[in-house]
Amino acid sequence: MSRLLSINSYHYRRGGADAVYFDHAALMETEGWENAFFSMHYPDNKPSSWSRYFVDEIQIGHNYSMAQKFVKATKVIYSFEAKRKLRQLLQDYNPDIAHIHNIYHHLSPSILSVLRHSAVPVVMTAHDLKIACPNNKMLTTDGVCERCKVGRYYQTVLNRCVHRSVVASAIIAAESYLHRWLRSYQDNVNSIIVPSRFFIEKFVEWGWPKQLFTYVPNFVDASGYEPNFRAGRYLVYFGRLSVEKGVDTLIRAAAASGVPVRIVGTGPLEEDLKDLAKNLGAPVEFMGYRTGIELQKLVSESRSTVLPSEWYENAPISVLESLALGKPAIGAEIGGIPEMIRQDETGWLFKSGDVNALAGMLDTVSCMPDAEIEKFGKRARALVEREFSPTRYTNAITDVYRSLGVQMPDRKSTVTASGIL
């Protein structure tokens, strides 16, 4: 049986990257792969038989003692612990290939040389912009930011890009300087999967060789989503309540248009956003954290979903989930979002950060005949099934693995993903 090693900082569904980490592993197991995991200890982790190899917890901005902060800071920059524990895992499990997801800050790129010295091919999925931008978002307090281009990582400190802290920003800048000098990614990663064409173009602009990247869009298994094409009365946003998501713009647009919006999720801006909605008299209802069937019901009974992002969004799973539920999407025209929404076919695009443009879009969708909304929803579902399916994803990933000389499994297996359930 062919062996895959899946590596990610968190071993629970903390965000989109972590969901792909689990879903990718599970999908590969249905194709006959055996799977092992390497991650960090964390209270919310899913149980795993591989946890004995996991590294100790690190949380940027956590209230550690001064001695603890010093030790954690050095691990963020370069983790000898992660290298040692990965070597132990490799002694017990000889993978044919390693697939890296988000490793920075917690496992650190120091582990990549361990894999190369063990002759394990490395594929990485770029879920964000970290290999170019120290704070991984190309975003600061004054909006989208590319000041660190060509290695000017000191800009991270000048702009306090990490938790608005000079110290935290300096640690992350030092991490980026060190691994740029060591060529940790360039010399140790064989191929980088990117879910949006926009990100590939951005990486190339920042000096990365285009041949290193392969476009493979994210996927959802549409069979797990019961579509509801009936047009609801409200629009819905679901996701993190943080500055880059543009939820304040959505609230202002709802206030201007009078269109009812439900906001699903939590995050650091939750109380500020509630105050904003109250002060503006916006027809906005905060639904809190929802997941699973409860979340699907809220989305499927909406008229449309809204993604008002104000950063270089990659390829948000939330858009695919919306389309799979038979709902069109209103998306900001930024980053990889336009690649996922077909204008006037499966949804609509507006200028990111433009309250008036979004307000006009909310009004247009609200006033559109229900039958037309249902047509959009049916085309949305068909798009997911056609272009963002597990089969298409598997075939593309398999092609990348084969290009690195990795032997594919001889037969498919129905083994349950070890360490996931």
Secondary structure by P-SEA (a helix, b strand, c coil): cbbbbbbccccccccaaaaaaaaaaaaaaaabbbbbbbbbbccccccccccccccccccccccccaaaaaaaaaaaaccaaaaaaaaaaaaaccccbbbbccccccccccaaaaaaaacbbbbbbccccccccccccccccccccccccccccccccccccccccaaaaaaaaaaaaaaaaaccccccccbbbbccaaaaaaaaaaccccccbbbbbbbccccccccccccccccccccccccccaaaaaaaaaaaacbbbbbbbcccaaaaaaaaaaaaccccccccccccaaaaaaaaaccbbbbbccccccccaaaaaaaaacbbbbbcccccccccccccccccccccccaaaaaaaaaaaaaccaaaaaaaaaaaaaaaaccccaaaaaaaaaaaaaaaccccccccccccccccc
